[in-house]
């Protein structure tokens, strides 16, 4: 019996080793599917602009910090950015290259009480009380602000809301803070906003007529002038300036032409789109900023003309000037659409521009940051030019 038992056991082992015995073999182990790596997340940079605002805390789902001297903050695409000073949240907005107090309030505009109060609060915190050169919130104020309670920016009595806070700022900053009135805050915000939208935008008309389009947005008025090739000598001149709100709309007309209008909006601070009519012709248009530079100290927006007086528009131009006076610009011929890069220098109040085609323009910058002068083209012909400027940073 022992021999028989041994033989049966041996036979069973042999069958198992050969995969016999009528059963299927054991499948080899398989590895779990490997998920593709997640795409790297991109951290973007934006600027908070009530003038450049330094010392403002910000927070998103993935980022946090304090704005630097240029008002810079970090975010990822689609994130909401919350801005605060210590315990006081001033508002939040979807992250973007530029955020102003207008974006912090639903339906915000420069007319909104809440927007104006936010601006008044930030202007009061500015250490040197001169928001024209930026707003700087000192470390001492930021430390003290950790003890502050939330402010009701919708209040029509902001003075009362800020009594304790103004006293704290005076103590730690060793100065007398001034709470600007609503009108001053609105004027400051609108000046900042119109500088942001100012410049030269280049694009195309589409519809029953087609043409390149050149839009000049002037910083002092916010008006938009549009020039185009299919009717040289005619321009759409601004009748309604760029609105200081989240829609950023404007309207222009051709003087003396009935049923003419150019209505547009800023899709971002660097992109414009809209519709136009000119008599029986109509269509749409879109344009992009010709020379984007968020770091420029000044931006000048202007035109040059045929002959020795400002009679017939010849070209449009924009110049960016950095903190050292270095100038980089570009101009376009309205007639041909040709692009003319240039560079130059601001020395004191004197502007000298050297165009790549060999022309030279000169002018003097006045106290309002406007400049006018004359230039000579490559053939030596004199051309008057002018530009309006503003301080970006």
RAJO-V47609 format. One record per run of one state. SS is the DSSP state (hx for helix, st for strand, lp for the rest). FROM is the first residue (numbers start at 0). TO is the last residue. If there is no record, write none. Layout:
SS_FROM_TO / SS_FROM_TO
This chain:
lp_0_0 / hx_1_16 / lp_17_41 / st_42_48 / lp_49_50 / st_51_53 / lp_54_55 / st_56_58 / lp_59_62 / st_63_65 / lp_66_70 / st_71_75 / lp_76_78 / st_79_84 / lp_85_86 / st_87_93 / lp_94_96 / st_97_98 / lp_99_99 / hx_100_103 / lp_104_107 / st_108_108 / lp_109_111 / hx_112_124 / lp_125_129 / hx_130_132 / lp_133_133 / st_134_135 / lp_136_137 / hx_138_144 / lp_145_156 / hx_157_160 / lp_161_161 / hx_162_172 / lp_173_180 / hx_181_196 / lp_197_197 / st_198_206 / lp_207_209 / st_210_216 / lp_217_222 / st_223_227 / lp_228_233 / st_234_239 / lp_240_243 / st_244_244 / lp_245_247 / st_248_253 / lp_254_258 / st_259_267 / lp_268_269 / st_270_277 / lp_278_279 / st_280_288 / lp_289_296 / st_297_304 / lp_305_311 / st_312_320 / lp_321_324 / st_325_332 / lp_333_337 / st_338_346 / lp_347_348 / st_349_354 / lp_355_358 / st_359_364 / lp_365_368 / st_369_375 / lp_376_380 / st_381_390 / lp_391_392
